[in-house]
């Protein structure tokens, strides 16, 4: 079992067991930053949202990363695009959850700047990967 830490600005990225090529892609690294940011934000949601918004935010954010990984492992362009489309849909879901959280005054939009930038960056990168 080999673990290796790679320093990037503000984030430590653990290169896991398989050390596959997709783990070095910018979209994978940015997607991971988005997941970590969403998990941190979810801890700030009210206790009564623990089984609703908190879980959905985490599930959607994790889906972004998991579908990037799974899509990267597919040989068929059609399959790969499908997983990237699912990942992009999950980013839209994260954005929508955070929009509702702002409307409910759980967060101020200004407090979500870093996460918002990760949403935009990840969405743009995945969109470029979906080639028609």
Secondary structure, DSSP 8 states (H G I E B T S, - for coil): ---EEEEETTEEEEE-SS--GGGGSHHHHHHHHHHHHHHHHHTTS-GGGTTTHHHHHHHHHHHHHHHHHHHHT-SSHHHHHHHHHHHHHHHHHHHHHHHHHHHTTSS-GGGGHHHHHHHHHHHHHHHHH---
